[in-house]
Amino acid sequence: MCTQPALVYPKNDDNQSTTTIPLFWTSAIGADGYEVEISTSPEFNKDVLFMRTLRPDTTVKNLATNTTYYWHVRMVNQPEVGPWTQTWKFNIMAPTTINDEGEITTIPVGSLVFVYDVLGNEIARETITQDQQRLAPFINDGLLLIVATTPTGSIVRTIISR
């Protein structure tokens, strides 16, 4: 008797801020191993990475930022292979950056940004608009913690020294 694997992580439509992603799925009873496909196309017809593993997990490195990836898994029970799991996708976001001059480089428009001093006091709170390119008018000199909540709900923290 064989059971099929089920995808576990990253969750479907998850946002990631790193280019190295661990993939996890449930073990399949009777499996000799697993085949994994990752692609930038939901049809898996371009930029396909194909892997075989004995374990119900693997890690993918050097993924491109600002890219959506689709993935699925199937069990191998030699000489047969099972059907592919449902396809999930995850998004690799560009790292959020605010340089020491307070210039916003990759925080998405619509993000809510909080600025805190070293004592944890809130100095500023701003929603990033299309034409806003600097937080400098809102922040003082010193060591600062910047916390941004993106429109998709991702939370990014950056420490800067001014």
Buried (B, 14 or more C-beta within 10 A) or exposed (E): EEEBBEBBEBEEEBBBBEBEBEBBBBBBEEBEBBBBBBBBEEEBEEEEBEBEBEEBBBEBEEBEBEBBBBBBBBBBBEEEBBEBBEBBBBBBBBEBBBEEEBEBEBBBEEBBBBBBBEEEEEBBEBEBEEEBEEBBEBBEEEEBBBBBBBEEEBEBEBEBEE
